[in-house]
């Protein structure tokens, strides 16, 4: 199984901050890495696919980078609606054995 | 617009069975693979199962293999998750999600709202 490890697990920040969340895969996954945002009581929402591609309708302050084993999600200027939990997901395994990171909870400082 | 609506959750005793449904609308259901993902209370996301767009292949997480079965009925635009021999650790919100392929990348572009399954005596 490919293990996904996010860091940090908890992050405190203020509106206007630049925030970076890291995700590391236990083996190379090329660019098969997606990022999701989840708010309490809601389903996850796709933000970034294939490591760096912004999903339609997602604000441009979100960006993703990385390849192989190390990936990052960056929020350039934090907005009030961005406080949520963020998950990375690998879709590299074949046959499919999709795994998620443990999540990063972004909280108000 | 694309909609995925789960149903069938509830409280069930350990060892019993439950069948979840996910009704799809707003897209050509027969063109898309479908997944189930679950989230235990206060925990992270766990992938459960996938079924190919044509129903020809299914794959499962080790934690549910041999107990859960994913299926689909294209005539009803619905994907199912049959859950047998339920355990307390199966307690979770269960989401269905559509998988989209772009070149050779894949990702879950639409999710349902989830249905809660509670396994308790």
Contacts between the chains, C-beta under 8 A, distances in Angstrom:
chain1	res1	chain2	res2	distance
A	1	B	62	7.9
A	31	B	105	7.0
A	32	B	105	6.5
A	32	B	106	7.5
A	34	B	107	4.4
A	34	B	108	7.3
A	36	B	45	7.7
A	36	B	108	7.6
A	38	B	45	7.8
A	42	B	113	7.8
A	43	B	95	5.7
A	43	B	111	3.9
A	43	B	112	6.5
A	43	B	113	5.8
A	43	B	114	5.9
A	44	B	37	8.0
A	44	B	45	6.6
A	44	B	95	7.6
A	44	B	108	7.5
A	44	B	111	5.8
A	45	B	111	7.5
A	46	B	107	6.0
A	46	B	108	6.3
A	46	B	109	5.5
A	49	B	102	7.0
A	49	B	105	6.0
A	49	B	107	3.9
A	49	B	109	7.9
A	50	B	102	7.0
A	50	B	103	7.9
A	50	B	105	3.9
A	50	B	107	7.3
A	53	B	102	7.8
A	53	B	105	7.8
A	55	B	109	7.2
A	87	B	44	6.7
A	87	B	45	5.6
A	89	B	45	7.7
A	89	B	107	7.6
A	89	B	108	7.5
A	91	B	105	7.4
A	91	B	106	4.6
A	91	B	107	6.6
A	95	B	57	7.7
A	95	B	59	5.0
A	96	B	50	5.2
A	96	B	59	5.0
A	97	B	47	7.5
A	97	B	59	7.1
A	97	B	61	7.2
A	98	B	35	7.4
A	98	B	47	4.1
A	98	B	50	7.6
A	99	B	47	6.6
A	100	B	44	6.1
A	100	B	45	4.4
A	100	B	46	7.1
A	100	B	47	6.9
A	101	B	44	7.5
A	102	B	44	5.0
A	103	B	44	4.6
A	103	B	45	7.5
